[in-house]
Structures are given as C-alpha cells and as structure tokens.
C-alpha cells in the first residue's frame, strides 16, 4: 500500500507547521484514539505536500506511524492501524517489535472461521469459467473447504462485501502482469480476515482436471500434512522458461520482453500449490517488510517461492506421477528439470 494512503483519501488543507502545532497541542492535552490519529495523519499528509523535502526524518516518521497505529486501535479503526503499522514496518523491516505489532493488529481483525481455503485465481472476463471450476471443485471437496474466486480491479473495494458471494475483489489490476500483486493482496486478505489455523490452495481457473475425486483426495491429504509449501517443482536455472508471459500481457511491449530476474531456487508451479498457516503469515509479513521486491516480477508462482525461501520455508516438491492421476497436463515435462528431492504423498499421509 502506498505511503499515506489513508490520509490522501481525506486530505486536510493544512500547512506542515500548523499540522505540527495541532499535534503538539493534542499531545499536551493528552488526547488519544481518533483525535490523536487524525492529528498524526494531518502531519504526515502535510509533510508529503510540503515544498521542501525531508520536513521530518525517518526516525520521526517511524515514531509517528507507530503512535498512529496505537491511536487507531484505541479508536477501533483496525484497517487504519494496519495501514500505519505496515508503513512503519517498511521503514524498519528488521525491528522485531514492529513485526510483533503487525501480527497483533492483524489478529485483531479476524472474524471468519478457520477453514481450508481454495483461492481460485481468475479475472473479470473469465468469471463464468471460474464459476464452473468452483462448482466442480466444491462438489469434489465438500463443504469443509471454502472456495473464493479472486479477481482484480482498479479501484478499492471493501473486502467484507465480497464474502457473501465468495467473490473476492482485490485492489490490483486485473491483467496477467499483475498476478504477483493479485496473489499478494489475496493472501493478505486471508491472513487478516480468517482465524488461524487456516491453510489454502492457490489454483488457476483453467486447471485441467483428469479425475476430480483423485484431486480432492490429494488436496485433503496435503491439508492434513505437515507441509508448509508444496506443489509441482518449477524448472531449474538451466531450464527456466523466461518467455512464458509472451502474448499474455496487457502491456504489449512488456509482453515481448524476456523475464530477466535472477534464479534463486525452485518454486511450486502456479497451476496448483499449497500454503500452510505458517507460510501465509510468513509471506504476508515478508511482502509488507519489503514491498518493492515485487517490482518487475512477472510470475506469481516464482515470486511466492522466492519470498518464502527468504523466510526459511522451502518447497516440498511432490511426485508428479501421483498428480497425473488427477490432472491432465503433462507435469513430467516440468518436473524433469527439477534436481531437488521429490517426496511422495505416501510420505506425508
């Protein structure tokens, strides 16, 4: 989320000096909650609009954001508290106390019951296809699993309004090149809204299923296993496909430029992979600590794998022979390039 986003939504026509004096006065009066939060937001907003740079330094900004988060919580404004604390985390990503505060604020907003989730990634033009896939998966998985269809949009929508229909609209562009942003926003939503332990599967809407019962059995087994991050192994650095996005991007120039980021290790292929509660939390907090890491990413599956690797969570690569019973696609083509350890579902049963 961009810095000062909450304040920019309700700009206050006030110069920096006036905003600072008002904040000092609020502090002297011992104001807390919403009054203090609004005063801090006015200072940050006015600082962003000031003609001269660096009106306040990084440490001052950090202190203001931490206090804004506390004040927002006192006022019952959990979303505003999350916005402030994650901005603070960007300034000091290695401070353990900020990580603890961020996790605590996220926990205070969870209303939805813990349940295994399936994030069915789609886009607005392909909603009908996604609905058909959802019905097929729901029939096979049963009511224990909850399936959310995830699409992007250009304007922000309150996530809660999407729950009634299991259609989750996230604040990310609805095009191919924005898939890393879309999956990041969806996992943040899961982390902030569902009680733990909640695990989830990420599935593409166009997944080619051979046997729905086999697929459901494998997914249920994974959900009950000790795996944190599991799926088909991505290519190794020699075999990595760097033109997979050609012809798929809304940006035509981008859609003809090869992917040029470094290979850091194998990842779970994007059609279907599993994330535990630990993996979801680790990914979300890491993405909030280092939001610019997503810049230039084209492939959400590689981005997820690289991010989890930084958190010490490696891939549990599954034996493709077992998955071929459930999926039509020739996953052997993908996994022949994998040089790491492949585990059998029998090992985690």
Buried (B, 14 or more C-beta within 10 A) or exposed (E): BEBBEBBBEEBBEBEBEBBBEBBEEBBEEEBBBBBBBBBBBBBBBBBBBBEEEEBBEEEEBBBBBBBBBBBBBBBEBBBBBBBBBBBBBBBBBEBEEBBEBBBEBBEEBBEBEEBBBBBBBBBEEBBEBBBEBBEBBBEBBEEEBBBBBBBBBEEEEEBEEBBEEBBBBBBBBBBBBBBBBBBBBBBBBBBBBBEEEBBBBBBBBEBEBEBBEBBBBBBBBBBEBEBBBBBBBBBBEEBBBBEBBBEEBEEEEBBEBEBEBEBEBBBBBBBBBBBBBBBBBBBBBBBBBBBEBBEEBBBBBBBBBBBBBBBEBBBBBBBBEBBBEBBEBEBEEBBEBBEEEBBEBEEBE
